[in-house]
């Protein structure tokens, strides 16, 4: 597979020209696709807001840090991978009594939050400062103008948007349970990050056995990291009817490799961690679709113009609850080629701070038509969740057994979650997604056996023995 790393001299000599071209083409795409429609609707929205409320000013922003519990049937594996997830909820108030909601997986510094105080929500069209706070501003804009958020981006291209479910790589039996449950909940896609601690073909066998016709798996390779020949592996996975698409199957910088793999693979190649931010890669036709993960609103608007100009499908991936799910649904409905299934992981959260649950029907979400995002704050539930004492997950032993009788022991720290999908980052041993192995999770059971093995792994980094 050709690697872009091997072409660095030629790539560097052309980069200035390419950047100049991309800046021009992206600008043309924006001017020709997004701005005429969005500017007209925004002007109308601002006029209506002014006529209804007079000047609208942000007067205060509440910041609430919460810890979410996972749904019961997912909590065991998710806690072992990550430990409890934290979220920050923003509640923005205006001088007219309007409330705007936003959220993110981190808390913005006070100086960033302060930038929004005393401004009009309409000052933050195409926000490039904060995704969470920008979401709250769009909620305010829509409410002030009495229009759903998607109308602030221009004309609507779809009233229903495709949404995916999500899980982690775990034992084949639990993967099959995830497919069963998500399909019953109305999903037709499920994404997961492959892990070399599980055999992917064993997982595919288990999932295929329970999947309804039309259900698809989104395989995320987290930019490779194993000794697999990727084309051969993708061919094996593609034999399953449940196989849907492949995300980041090669290292991020390998643009040429992605383009070549796209030509050879019969299922879509999705580029997430594209090294040039989904610009030159799009012109190279390096992937069938692109994912924009946690990108700020203004960045998405610019990329949407380029994707539309090249007729390239894309999707958003912003982790959060139903506030985030609503915002992404509005954006996916308003951009011409944002037709690929998006993900927010709202389905794994046991509780939420809004009253509405945006659930799919046959894999699609109905885009809210009420003013703003279309979700309303549940103040009582917010306060309850803030006071939850969700215990963390201690380090644990990853116990892996190979078919030939060999056993391998590693330590996983939920604070270092990348280890479960990219153990190569710890430089211990080469691994494969297709090794004949099974893995279970060994928590501290208070035995001398556990303590002795844990101490040995700490000394040696990894333990491999013949049992």
C-alpha positions in Angstrom: 0.0 0.0 0.0 1.5 3.3 -1.0 2.1 5.6 2.0 2.1 9.4 1.9 5.0 9.3 4.3 7.1 7.9 1.5 6.2 10.9 -0.7 7.0 13.7 1.7 9.5 15.6 -0.5 7.0 15.9 -3.4 4.1 16.6 -1.0 6.0 19.5 0.7 7.0 21.1 -2.6 3.4 21.3 -3.6 1.7 22.2 -0.4 1.6 26.0 -0.8 0.0 25.7 -4.2 -2.5 23.2 -2.9 -3.4 25.3 0.1 -3.9 28.3 -2.1 -6.2 26.2 -4.4 -8.1 24.8 -1.5 -8.7 28.2 0.0 -10.0 29.5 -3.3 -12.2 26.4 -4.0 -13.6 26.2 -0.5 -14.4 29.9 -0.7 -16.2 29.5 -4.0 -18.1 26.5 -2.6 -19.2 28.5 0.4 -20.2 31.5 -1.6 -22.1 29.4 -4.2 -23.7 26.9 -1.8 -24.2 28.2 1.7 -24.1 32.0 1.9 -27.0 33.1 -0.3 -29.6 30.9 1.4 -28.2 31.3 4.9 -27.8 35.0 4.7 -31.4 35.5 3.6 -32.8 33.3 6.3 -30.5 34.9 8.9 -31.6 38.4 7.9 -35.2 37.4 8.2 -34.6 35.7 11.6 -32.8 38.8 12.9 -35.6 41.1 11.8 -38.2 38.9 13.4 -36.3 38.6 16.6 -36.0 42.4 16.7 -39.7 42.9 16.1 -40.7 40.4 18.8 -38.2 41.2 21.5 -36.1 44.2 20.7 -32.4 43.9 21.2 -31.5 40.4 22.7 -28.5 40.2 24.9 -26.9 37.3 26.7 -26.8 38.3 30.4 -25.7 35.1 32.1 -24.4 31.6 31.4 -24.9 28.8 33.9 -22.2 26.1 33.8 -23.1 22.6 35.2 -20.6 19.8 35.3 -22.3 16.4 35.5 -21.3 12.8 35.5 -23.5 10.4 33.5 -24.3 6.9 34.2 -24.4 4.5 31.3 -27.5 2.4 30.5 -27.4 -0.8 32.5 -26.8 -3.2 29.8 -23.8 -1.3 28.5 -22.3 0.0 31.8 -20.0 -3.0 32.5 -18.0 -2.8 29.3 -18.1 1.0 29.0 -16.9 1.6 32.5 -14.1 -0.9 32.0 -13.0 1.0 28.9 -13.5 4.6 30.1 -14.8 4.9 33.6 -17.8 7.4 34.0 -18.1 10.1 31.4 -18.4 13.7 32.4 -20.3 16.4 30.5 -20.7 20.2 30.9 -24.2 21.7 30.4 -24.5 25.4 29.5 -27.7 27.3 30.2 -27.6 30.7 28.6 -30.0 33.5 29.7 -30.9 36.7 27.9 -32.4 40.0 28.9 -35.7 38.9 27.3 -36.1 35.7 29.4 -35.0 33.3 26.7 -33.0 30.2 27.6 -30.5 28.6 25.3 -28.9 25.1 25.9 -25.5 23.7 24.9 -23.2 21.0 26.1 -19.8 19.5 25.5 -17.4 17.0 27.0 -15.3 19.6 28.6 -15.7 23.0 30.4 -14.6 26.1 28.6 -12.3 28.4 30.6 -13.9 31.4 32.3 -12.4 33.9 29.9 -14.0 32.1 26.9 -17.4 32.0 28.6 -17.1 35.7 29.4 -16.8 36.5 25.7 -20.5 35.7 25.2 -21.8 37.8 28.1 -23.2 41.1 26.9 -23.4 40.0 23.2 -26.3 39.2 20.9 -26.7 35.5 20.1 -26.7 36.6 16.4 -23.1 37.8 16.9 -22.2 34.1 17.0 -23.4 33.0 13.6 -20.8 30.4 12.4 -19.3 30.3 15.9 -15.6 29.3 15.8 -15.0 29.8 19.5 -16.8 27.0 21.4 -19.0 24.2 20.1 -21.0 23.9 23.3 -21.5 27.6 23.8 -22.1 28.0 20.1 -24.9 25.4 20.3 -26.5 27.5 23.1 -26.3 30.6 20.9 -28.0 28.9 18.0 -30.7 27.7 20.4 -31.3 31.3 21.5 -31.3 32.6 17.9 -33.9 30.1 16.9 -36.1 30.8 19.9 -35.7 34.6 19.4 -36.8 34.4 15.8 -39.4 31.6 16.4 -37.7 29.2 13.9 -36.0 25.8 14.2 -32.2 26.0 14.2 -31.8 24.3 10.7 -33.4 27.4 9.1 -30.5 29.5 10.3 -28.2 27.5 8.0 -30.3 27.9 4.9 -32.7 25.6 3.1 -33.5 22.2 4.5 -32.3 19.2 2.4 -33.9 16.4 4.5 -36.6 16.3 7.2 -35.3 12.9 8.6 -31.6 12.3 9.2 -29.7 9.0 9.5 -28.3 8.3 13.0 -26.0 5.5 14.3 -25.7 3.7 17.6 -22.4 3.1 19.3 -20.6 0.6 21.6 -17.1 -0.6 22.4 -15.3 -3.8 21.2 -16.0 -6.6 23.7 -16.8 -10.3 23.8 -18.8 -11.6 20.8 -21.8 -12.4 22.9 -22.0 -8.8 24.2 -21.6 -7.5 20.6 -24.5 -9.6 19.6 -26.6 -8.3 22.5 -25.8 -4.7 21.3 -27.0 -5.5 17.8 -30.2 -7.1 19.2 -31.0 -4.2 21.5 -30.1 -1.4 19.1 -32.1 -2.9 16.2 -35.1 -3.2 18.6 -34.6 0.5 19.5 -34.9 1.6 15.9 -31.3 1.8 14.8 -30.0 0.4 11.6 -26.3 1.3 12.1 -23.9 0.5 15.0 -20.4 1.9 15.2 -17.6 0.4 17.3 -13.8 0.8 17.6 -12.1 -2.6 16.8 -9.7 -3.9 19.4 -7.0 -6.5 18.9 -8.0 -8.0 22.2 -11.0 -9.4 20.4 -11.2 -11.4 17.2 -13.2 -9.3 14.7 -14.4 -12.3 12.7 -15.7 -14.0 15.8 -17.5 -10.8 16.6 -18.9 -10.6 13.1 -20.2 -14.2 13.3 -22.0 -13.4 16.5 -23.5 -10.2 15.3 -24.5 -11.6 11.9 -26.4 -14.4 13.6 -28.8 -11.9 15.3 -28.9 -8.9 13.0 -32.1 -8.1 11.1 -31.8 -7.7 7.4 -30.5 -4.2 6.6 -28.6 -3.6 9.9 -25.0 -2.5 9.3 -21.8 -2.2 11.3 -19.5 0.9 11.1 -16.0 -0.4 11.8 -13.6 2.2 13.2 -10.0 1.1 13.1 -8.6 4.1 15.0 -5.9 4.6 12.4 -4.7 1.0 12.3 -1.9 0.1 14.7 -1.8 -3.7 14.1 0.3 -6.0 11.9 -2.7 -6.9 9.7 -2.5 -6.5 5.9 -5.5 -4.2 5.8 -6.8 -4.9 2.4 -7.0 -8.7 3.1 -8.7 -8.0 6.5 -11.3 -5.7 5.0 -12.0 -8.3 2.3 -12.7 -10.9 5.0 -15.0 -8.5 6.9 -16.8 -7.4 3.7 -18.0 -11.0 3.1 -20.5 -10.5 5.9 -23.9 -8.9 4.9 -23.8 -6.9 8.2 -20.5 -5.1 7.3 -21.3 -1.5 6.4 -18.2 0.8 6.2 -14.6 1.2 7.4 -13.4 4.3 9.2 -9.7 5.3 9.4 -8.3 1.9 8.3 -4.8 3.3 7.8 -2.6 5.8 9.6 -3.9 9.3 9.4 -1.2 10.7 7.2 -1.5 8.0 4.5 -3.7 10.0 2.1 -2.5 8.0 -0.9 -3.1 4.8 0.9 -6.7 5.7 1.7 -7.3 6.6 -2.0 -5.9 3.3 -3.1 -7.8 1.3 -0.6 -11.0 3.1 -1.7 -10.5 1.8 -5.2 -9.9 -1.7 -4.1 -12.5 -2.1 -1.3 -16.2 -2.6 -2.2 -17.5 -1.0 1.0 -17.3 2.7 1.8 -14.0 4.1 3.3 -14.6 6.9 5.8 -11.9 9.4 6.6 -12.1 10.9 10.1 -8.6 12.0 11.2 -7.7 13.4 7.8 -4.3 15.2 8.2 -5.3 18.3 6.3 -8.7 18.7 7.8 -10.8 17.2 5.0 -9.5 19.7 2.3 -6.9 18.3 -0.1 -8.0 14.8 0.7 -11.4 15.5 -0.7 -9.9 16.7 -4.0 -7.9 13.5 -4.1 -11.0 11.4 -3.6 -9.2 9.7 -0.7 -12.5 8.4 0.8 -16.1 7.7 0.1 -17.3 9.8 3.0 -15.8 12.1 5.7 -16.5 12.4 9.4 -16.1 15.8 11.2 -15.7 15.1 14.9 -16.3 17.8 17.5 -15.7 20.5 14.9 -16.8 24.0 15.7 -19.9 25.2 13.8 -18.1 27.6 11.5 -15.6 25.0 10.5 -18.5 22.6 9.6 -20.1 25.3 7.5 -17.0 25.8 5.5 -16.3 22.1 5.0 -20.0 21.5 4.1 -19.5 23.9 1.1 -16.5 21.9 -0.1 -18.3 18.6 0.3 -21.2 19.9 -1.6 -19.0 21.2 -4.4 -17.5 17.8 -4.8 -20.7 15.9 -4.1 -19.0 14.1 -1.2 -21.1 12.6 1.7 -20.2 13.4 5.2 -21.4 13.1 8.8 -20.8 14.8 12.2 -19.7 13.0 15.3 -20.2 15.1 18.5 -20.5 13.1 21.7 -23.3 14.2 24.1 -26.9 13.8 25.1 -30.0 15.0 23.4 -29.0 18.6 23.4 -26.1 17.6 21.1 -28.2 15.1 19.2 -30.7 17.9 18.4 -28.0 20.3 17.2 -26.4 17.7 15.0 -29.8 16.7 13.6 -30.5 20.3 12.6 -27.0 20.6 10.9 -27.3 17.3 9.1 -30.6 18.3 7.7 -29.4 21.7 6.4 -26.2 20.7 4.5 -26.5 19.3 1.0 -24.4 16.2 1.3 -24.5 15.5 5.1 -26.4 12.3 4.4 -24.2 9.7 6.1 -25.2 8.4 9.6 -24.1 10.7 12.4 -23.3 9.7 16.0 -23.6 11.4 19.4 -23.7 8.3 21.8 -26.8 9.8 23.5 -28.2 6.3 23.4 -25.7 5.0 26.0 -26.6 7.6 28.6 -29.0 6.5 31.3 -30.2 10.0 32.2 -30.5 13.3 30.5 -31.1 16.9 31.4 -33.8 17.6 28.8 -37.4 16.4 28.7 -37.3 15.1 25.1 -35.7 11.9 23.9 -34.8 11.9 20.2 -35.1 8.3 19.3 -34.9 6.9 15.7 -37.5 5.2 13.6 -35.9 2.7 11.1 -32.5 4.4 11.5 -33.8 8.0 11.1 -34.5 10.9 13.4 -37.2 13.4 12.7 -35.6 16.9 12.8 -37.4 19.1 15.4 -39.6 21.8 14.0 -40.2 23.8 17.2 -38.2 27.0 17.7 -34.5 26.6 18.6 -33.1 23.1 19.1 -36.5 21.6 20.0 -35.5 20.4 23.5 -36.4 21.9 26.9 -34.4 21.9 30.1 -35.5 19.6 32.9 -34.2 21.6 35.8 -35.2 19.0 38.4 -33.4 16.2 36.6 -30.3 18.5 36.0 -30.0 19.0 39.8 -30.5 15.3 40.5 -27.8 14.3 38.1 -25.4 16.9 39.4 -25.6 15.3 42.8 -25.1 11.7 41.6 -22.1 10.0 43.1 -21.0 7.7 40.2 -18.0 5.5 41.3 -15.0 5.4 39.1 -13.5 2.2 37.6 -10.1 1.0 39.0 -7.4 -0.4 36.9 -8.0 -4.0 35.9 -6.3 -6.9 34.2 -7.0 -7.7 30.5 -6.8 -11.5 30.5 -6.4 -12.9 27.0 -6.2 -16.5 26.0 -5.0 -17.8 22.7 -6.3 -21.1 21.1 -2.9 -22.7 21.5 -3.0 -22.4 25.3 -1.0 -19.2 25.6 -2.2 -16.6 28.0 -1.4 -12.9 27.9 -2.0 -10.4 30.7 -2.1 -6.6 30.5 -3.2 -3.8 32.8 -5.8 -1.3 31.6 -6.3 2.1 33.1 -9.6 3.7 32.2 -7.8 7.1 32.3 -5.8 5.8 29.3 -8.7 4.4 27.3 -6.8 4.4 24.0 -4.9 1.3 25.1 -7.9 -1.0 24.5 -8.1 -0.1 20.8 -4.4 0.9 20.1 -2.3 -1.2 22.5 0.6 -0.5 20.1 0.9 3.0 21.7 2.4 1.2 24.7 5.0 -0.6 22.5 4.6 -4.0 24.1 3.9 -6.5 21.4 2.5 -6.6 17.8 -1.1 -7.7 17.6 -3.8 -8.5 15.0 -7.5 -8.0 14.8 -7.8 -11.6 13.5 -5.8 -13.5 16.1 -7.3 -16.7 17.5 -8.0 -15.4 21.0 -10.7 -14.5 23.6 -10.5 -11.9 26.3 -12.1 -11.4 29.7 -11.9 -8.6 32.3 -10.3 -9.6 35.5 -11.2 -7.1 38.3 -9.5 -7.1 41.6 -11.1 -10.0 43.4 -9.0 -9.6 46.6 -7.0 -12.8 45.9 -3.3 -13.2 46.1 -3.4 -14.5 42.6 -4.7 -11.2 41.3 -2.3 -9.1 43.4 0.7 -11.1 42.4 -0.2 -11.0 38.7 -0.9 -7.2 38.9 2.5 -6.6 40.4 4.2 -8.8 37.8 2.6 -6.9 35.0 3.7 -3.6 36.5 7.3 -4.9 36.6 7.3 -6.5 33.2 4.9 -4.4 31.2 3.2 -7.4 29.8 3.0 -11.1 30.9 2.8 -14.0 28.3 2.9 -17.5 29.7 2.0 -21.0 28.6 -0.8 -22.3 30.8 
